[in-house]
Amino acid sequence: NITSRKFPSPRGEITWYGLTNAQGATVEDSTMRAGIIEVRVPDKEGKIENVALRYADAADYIADGPCLGKCPGRYANRIAKGHLEVDGKEYSLSINNGPNALHGGPEGFQNQNWDGEELPDGIRFTYKAKDGEEQYPGNLTVTATYRWSDNNELTLDFHAETDADTVVNMTNHAYWNLDGADAGSIFDHEMKLKASHWLPTDETQIPTGEIAPVAGTPMDFTSFKKIGRDIRQEFEALKIGKGYDHCWVVDGWQPGKTVEGAVELKGAVSGRKLVVSSDQPGVQIYTGNWLAGCPENKSGRSYEDYEGVAIEMQGFPDAPNKPAFPSQLLKAGENYDRRIVFAFL
């Protein structure tokens, strides 16, 4: 069952689409940033509750710092010093995160009102980025298609085409709290990653190029571990990010291959579990280290730091400047297709 409702905003009319399955579980998505508003799923007692952090007002998603629920682009995550080279030509991207470019720039895809279209089994959002937008080359058309199954699987498919060689890195930036969107800290959530290596960064959170083993470090989530167990340890990467804000390398990844259960997350008290599968080579785990001061949620307060965790399946940060990383180059005439599946158990 698909419903819709509309809201005015400075960026034009925003439409929210609700997808309800046979269990009565619901996903709500928005044309503003092709983003997730809510995911309402049952706990161990069968109580249906929202587990995605959300704001109260539809317009509050415009230019928010946390990038709540959004699909950032044209290049999610960071590119060092905004430096990009495509086909031998250099481009200077907008700088919006210290000395670096982040999430495609200050007016990236996450701050655009996409076109929405109802499908028989979901919702498709479309955005057309012009050549030179945020200084990226190529006219790029991107779609984000959400499908919600009767067994509580939310599938997000990205597709992009360009008329000139460019770079693309798409993901979703929803924050999850499996005990409920207003339940507080996620430090007691347990997380497991199919990732025996991670990407160390410099002090501006740009990968150094090293692919380092997690063994013996606070970055080791190869077995279930509470998110908060090691987050305060004296470890340089955690001090730089004020918590986890790093990219892990997905074990067994190959181009076009979906890695099942790349990330598993368990709520501390609700009994809910989230299993994330994807054909992306990396996963950025961000523990909401800078949520405080964001727009108010439905209960009339701002979230505090560490009240949600973002699981961003994506290409590696700064891959255009790191030839050893999996390429995020999209050539004219070729297709960019990536999938993320959020399964709620």
KOLPADREN-317727 format. One line per 2 residues: number of its first residue (from 0); their letters; for each residue x, y, z of C-alpha. Coordinates in steps of 0.1 Angstrom, whole numbers, plus 5000, padded with zeros to 4 digits. Example, Ala and Ser with C-alpha at 12.3 -4.5 7.8 and 13.67 -1.06 7.14 Angstrom:
0> AS> 5123 4955 5078  5137 4989 5071 $
// end
This chain:
0> NI> 5000 5000 5000  5014 5034 4989 $
2> TS> 5003 5067 5003  5016 5103 4999 $
4> RK> 5014 5136 5016  5028 5170 5007 $
6> FP> 5045 5199 5025  5056 5234 5015 $
8> SP> 5092 5243 5017  5117 5270 5004 $
10> RG> 5128 5244 4978  5092 5238 4965 $
12> EI> 5066 5212 4975  5080 5182 4992 $
14> TW> 5063 5148 4989  5065 5121 5015 $
16> YG> 5056 5086 5003  5045 5058 5028 $
18> LT> 5050 5022 5019  5031 4997 5042 $
20> NA> 5036 4960 5039  5013 4930 5049 $
22> QG> 5027 4931 5084  5017 4967 5089 $
24> AT> 5053 4978 5090  5059 5011 5072 $
26> VE> 5087 5030 5054  5083 5067 5047 $
28> DS> 5105 5083 5020  5108 5119 5009 $
30> TM> 5115 5137 4976  5137 5161 4996 $
32> RA> 5171 5144 4992  5155 5110 4981 $
34> GI> 5157 5102 5018  5143 5080 5045 $
36> IE> 5120 5096 5070  5109 5067 5091 $
38> VR> 5111 5029 5092  5085 5015 5115 $
40> VP> 5091 4978 5124  5081 4954 5152 $
42> DK> 5102 4947 5183  5104 4913 5200 $
44> EG> 5070 4919 5215  5055 4929 5182 $
46> KI> 5053 4966 5190  5058 4986 5158 $
48> EN> 5080 5017 5163  5102 5040 5142 $
50> VA> 5139 5031 5143  5152 5058 5119 $
52> LR> 5162 5092 5134  5139 5119 5119 $
54> YA> 5130 5156 5123  5096 5170 5130 $
56> DA> 5094 5194 5100  5098 5184 5064 $
58> AD> 5117 5216 5056  5143 5210 5084 $
60> YI> 5160 5185 5062  5173 5212 5039 $
62> AD> 5210 5219 5045  5211 5201 5079 $
64> GP> 5245 5193 5093  5239 5156 5101 $
66> CL> 5226 5148 5065  5198 5128 5082 $
68> GK> 5184 5100 5061  5197 5115 5029 $
70> CP> 5212 5102 4997  5243 5125 4993 $
72> GR> 5261 5129 4960  5275 5133 4935 $
74> YA> 5303 5119 4956  5294 5107 4991 $
76> NR> 5321 5111 5017  5353 5131 5013 $
78> IA> 5376 5141 4984  5409 5156 4996 $
80> KG> 5412 5193 4991  5384 5192 4966 $
82> HL> 5410 5180 4940  5395 5159 4912 $
84> EV> 5411 5148 4879  5391 5132 4852 $
86> DG> 5406 5123 4818  5436 5145 4825 $
88> KE> 5416 5176 4833  5417 5190 4868 $
90> YS> 5386 5202 4887  5384 5222 4919 $
92> LS> 5354 5211 4939  5336 5231 4966 $
94> IN> 5353 5229 5000  5328 5223 5028 $
96> NG> 5345 5201 5054  5377 5216 5067 $
98> PN> 5401 5216 5037  5381 5189 5019 $
100> AL> 5350 5184 4997  5322 5164 5015 $
102> HG> 5291 5147 5001  5293 5165 4968 $
104> GP> 5295 5200 4982  5272 5223 5002 $
106> EG> 5244 5221 4976  5249 5184 4969 $
108> FQ> 5222 5159 4960  5212 5157 4996 $
110> NQ> 5198 5192 4995  5178 5189 4963 $
112> NW> 5141 5182 4959  5141 5151 4936 $
114> DG> 5112 5140 4914  5091 5112 4929 $
116> EE> 5073 5085 4910  5051 5057 4924 $
118> LP> 5059 5022 4911  5038 4991 4915 $
120> DG> 5062 4979 4942  5079 5011 4955 $
122> IR> 5090 5046 4949  5116 5060 4924 $
124> FT> 5133 5093 4929  5151 5110 4900 $
126> YK> 5176 5139 4900  5193 5155 4870 $
128> AK> 5226 5172 4879  5240 5196 4853 $
130> DG> 5275 5196 4840  5295 5219 4863 $
132> EE> 5271 5216 4892  5294 5218 4923 $
134> QY> 5322 5218 4897  5318 5182 4888 $
136> PG> 5320 5173 4851  5291 5158 4831 $
138> NL> 5253 5160 4830  5244 5131 4854 $
140> TV> 5209 5116 4858  5206 5095 4890 $
142> TA> 5177 5075 4903  5172 5060 4938 $
144> TY> 5145 5033 4940  5131 5021 4973 $
146> RW> 5112 4988 4976  5097 4975 5008 $
148> SD> 5089 4938 5011  5064 4919 5033 $
150> NN> 5094 4904 5052  5106 4939 5062 $
152> EL> 5134 4942 5037  5141 4977 5024 $
154> TL> 5160 4976 4991  5176 5008 4977 $
156> DF> 5188 5006 4941  5209 5034 4927 $
158> HA> 5213 5040 4889  5232 5067 4872 $
160> ET> 5241 5077 4836  5263 5106 4823 $
162> DA> 5271 5123 4790  5307 5129 4800 $
164> DT> 5332 5110 4822  5327 5118 4858 $
166> VV> 5329 5102 4893  5299 5089 4913 $
168> NM> 5296 5075 4948  5261 5071 4961 $
170> TN> 5249 5059 4996  5222 5065 5021 $
172> HA> 5229 5084 5054  5200 5072 5076 $
174> YW> 5208 5070 5114  5195 5039 5131 $
176> NL> 5185 5033 5167  5169 4999 5169 $
178> DG> 5154 5006 5204  5134 5035 5189 $
180> AD> 5143 5067 5173  5140 5086 5206 $
182> AG> 5156 5060 5228  5189 5077 5235 $
184> SI> 5225 5064 5232  5234 5036 5208 $
186> FD> 5265 5027 5228  5248 4994 5240 $
188> HE> 5239 4984 5205  5260 4954 5193 $
190> MK> 5275 4956 5158  5294 4931 5136 $
192> LK> 5311 4939 5104  5324 4916 5076 $
194> AS> 5355 4937 5075  5390 4925 5086 $
196> HW> 5405 4958 5073  5398 4995 5075 $
198> LP> 5411 5027 5060  5433 5049 5084 $
200> TD> 5431 5086 5077  5450 5118 5083 $
202> ET> 5438 5144 5107  5413 5158 5082 $
204> QI> 5397 5123 5078  5412 5116 5043 $
206> PT> 5424 5080 5038  5462 5078 5038 $
208> GE> 5460 5050 5012  5469 5023 5037 $
210> IA> 5445 4993 5041  5451 4982 5077 $
212> PV> 5441 4951 5097  5415 4957 5124 $
214> AG> 5429 4930 5146  5441 4942 5180 $
216> TP> 5425 4977 5176  5392 4994 5186 $
218> MD> 5382 4991 5149  5377 4953 5152 $
220> FT> 5340 4944 5148  5346 4910 5132 $
222> SF> 5325 4896 5161  5296 4912 5178 $
224> KK> 5307 4941 5201  5290 4969 5218 $
226> IG> 5295 5002 5199  5305 5020 5231 $
228> RD> 5330 4994 5244  5361 5009 5228 $
230> IR> 5349 5043 5215  5367 5062 5243 $
232> QE> 5400 5044 5240  5432 5063 5235 $
234> FE> 5433 5056 5197  5443 5083 5173 $
236> AL> 5415 5076 5148  5388 5078 5174 $
238> KI> 5402 5111 5187  5402 5126 5152 $
240> GK> 5366 5116 5146  5353 5121 5182 $
242> GY> 5341 5085 5178  5337 5062 5149 $
244> DH> 5336 5079 5115  5356 5056 5093 $
246> CW> 5354 5034 5063  5358 4996 5066 $
248> VV> 5368 4974 5037  5341 4947 5030 $
250> DG> 5356 4912 5031  5350 4892 4999 $
252> WQ> 5338 4922 4978  5341 4919 4940 $
254> PG> 5326 4943 4915  5289 4935 4910 $
256> KT> 5288 4910 4938  5264 4915 4968 $
258> VE> 5280 4906 5001  5252 4893 5023 $
260> GA> 5253 4904 5059  5281 4929 5055 $
262> VE> 5268 4947 5086  5247 4934 5115 $
264> LK> 5233 4956 5142  5214 4945 5173 $
266> GA> 5193 4968 5196  5202 4967 5233 $
268> VS> 5167 4961 5246  5142 4958 5217 $
270> GR> 5152 4925 5202  5154 4942 5168 $
272> KL> 5182 4933 5144  5193 4950 5112 $
274> VV> 5212 4931 5086  5227 4952 5057 $
276> SS> 5238 4936 5025  5254 4955 4995 $
278> DQ> 5275 4953 4964  5296 4984 4976 $
280> PG> 5332 4978 4985  5332 4998 5017 $
282> VQ> 5310 5008 5047  5314 5041 5065 $
284> IY> 5302 5037 5101  5294 5070 5117 $
286> TG> 5282 5070 5153  5264 5104 5152 $
288> NW> 5294 5122 5169  5280 5157 5160 $
290> LA> 5242 5153 5162  5237 5178 5190 $
292> GC> 5221 5210 5179  5203 5194 5149 $
294> PE> 5167 5204 5142  5141 5191 5166 $
296> NK> 5126 5156 5164  5089 5147 5169 $
298> SG> 5092 5148 5206  5103 5184 5205 $
300> RS> 5140 5180 5212  5173 5179 5193 $
302> YE> 5191 5146 5192  5223 5144 5213 $
304> DY> 5256 5130 5201  5257 5092 5197 $
306> EG> 5219 5087 5196  5220 5070 5161 $
308> VA> 5245 5051 5140  5248 5056 5102 $
310> IE> 5257 5026 5081  5268 5040 5048 $
312> MQ> 5275 5013 5022  5297 5031 4996 $
314> GF> 5328 5034 4975  5360 5044 4994 $
316> PD> 5365 5081 5004  5389 5100 4981 $
318> AP> 5390 5071 4956  5395 5095 4927 $
320> NK> 5429 5104 4942  5439 5069 4952 $
322> PA> 5445 5047 4922  5448 5016 4943 $
324> FP> 5412 5020 4956  5382 5006 4936 $
326> SQ> 5375 5031 4909  5344 5053 4912 $
328> LL> 5348 5066 4876  5317 5065 4855 $
330> KA> 5323 5068 4818  5299 5083 4793 $
332> GE> 5276 5057 4779  5282 5033 4809 $
334> NY> 5258 5027 4838  5264 5030 4875 $
336> DR> 5243 5005 4894  5246 4998 4931 $
338> RI> 5223 4981 4957  5219 4983 4995 $
340> VF> 5194 4960 5014  5183 4968 5049 $
342> AF> 5167 4937 5064  5149 4942 5098 $
344> L> 5146 4910 5118 $
// end
